[in-house]
Amino acid sequence: MCYVYLKQYAAAEEAFQTANAISRHDATYLQLGELYAQRGDIKTALETYLEALEYSPDNPELLTTVGLLYMRLGQNFKAFEYLGNSLTHDPRSPKTILAVGSIIQDNGDMDVALVKYRVAAVQTPNSAQLWNNIGMCFFGKQKYVAAIACLKRALYLDPFEWIVSFNLGLVHLATEQYASAVHHLSASVSLKPDYGPAYAHLGTALAQLHDTANACSAFEKVGGSWACACT
């Protein structure tokens, strides 16, 4: 762990592996897998966690971590399998419930997702990610006032989370509140300048406000295919 804090990752990896060679421990596997994940080696991280599950198949933290990694890889079916297994051992884990709810939400079942989030809200009422997801559930149900209220709560809890600003921009765009949409989408691109859809929606909002020059500038940052929207 000292090597990790010193950013000497090769030495940290060697120490973790030595520790496991002496005596396998869930905490060591979790730290080693996190080290691989931080370095962008998701495949090795996943292999590390799966090896750990061979020795501790009922560890909910390991099961959740594997599920989250499968989500990052876009394998939601396998993610749901591990997350569901985790919930059987720890049915009130906020992190696991949030992940399961996200998958259900992505599949369009907003009501079931909201039931999951309600359980998580009891444990972590100040989670910006949770309120962001709840807000987007209401957005999917076209309950825009509730969506904006939840997203604003998420923004209050974490004002530097770009996805919350982006989602607020989307909801304001859908409700034709273009000035507010520009405000939140501008904040989103400031926090994450490499996310193309934010520029696309910002350009749309600016065009609705007849700010052609800035709309074109926003569309050009998405790609050449959007330039025609300015003409």
Beta strands, then each sheet from edge to edge (+ up, - down):
end
